[in-house]
Amino acid sequence: MCVLHTHTVAGVAVSRQKQGLLPLNQWSLQFTDRLAYHDYEGIALDLDERARLVADLGDKFVIILRNDACEVRRGNSPCNGRCDHSRPPCPIDRERGY
């Protein structure tokens, strides 16, 4: 399993949106059934949060940590392909002011 934890300007905007990533374009529609959310619990000092993250991720491929501006992705190696595909929808949501 590959996990990437990123902080992008667009990711900040989407993670703070109450409704999360909006299905507004072709890129974001790729994640309609592949996206999960996890409520931000603060600085990750409690190892028990791992179990909650895994539970929230379930069978999804991408999880957005609400109000943390982070996206965590999992997949088979190489992981960068999925990472690159999940970046485009976030700037579109941000630029449109959603």
Residue pairs with C-beta under 8 A, 6 or more apart in sequence:
1 74
1 75
1 76
2 73
2 74
2 75
2 76
2 77
2 78
2 79
3 72
3 73
3 74
3 79
4 71
4 72
4 73
4 79
4 80
4 83
5 70
5 71
5 72
6 70
6 71
6 83
7 69
7 70
8 69
8 71
8 87
8 90
9 91
9 94
10 87
10 90
10 91
10 93
10 94
11 64
11 69
11 70
11 71
11 90
12 69
13 90
13 93
13 94
14 20
14 21
14 64
14 89
14 90
14 93
14 94
15 64
15 65
15 66
15 67
15 68
15 69
15 70
15 71
16 66
16 67
16 69
17 93
17 98
19 98
20 35
20 37
20 64
20 66
21 28
21 31
21 35
21 64
21 89
21 90
21 93
22 28
22 93
22 98
23 29
23 32
24 89
24 92
24 93
24 96
24 98
25 88
25 89
25 92
27 85
27 88
27 89
27 92
28 89
28 92
28 93
30 85
30 89
31 61
31 62
31 86
31 89
33 60
34 60
34 61
34 62
35 60
35 61
35 62
35 63
35 64
36 56
36 57
36 58
36 60
36 62
36 63
36 64
37 56
37 63
37 64
37 65
37 66
38 52
38 53
38 56
38 57
38 63
38 64
38 65
38 66
39 65
39 66
39 67
40 65
40 66
40 67
40 68
41 49
41 52
53 63
53 72
56 63
57 63
57 72
57 74
61 73
61 74
61 75
61 82
62 71
62 72
62 73
62 74
62 82
62 86
63 71
63 72
63 73
64 70
64 71
64 72
65 71
65 72
71 86
71 90
73 79
73 82
73 83
73 86
75 81
75 82
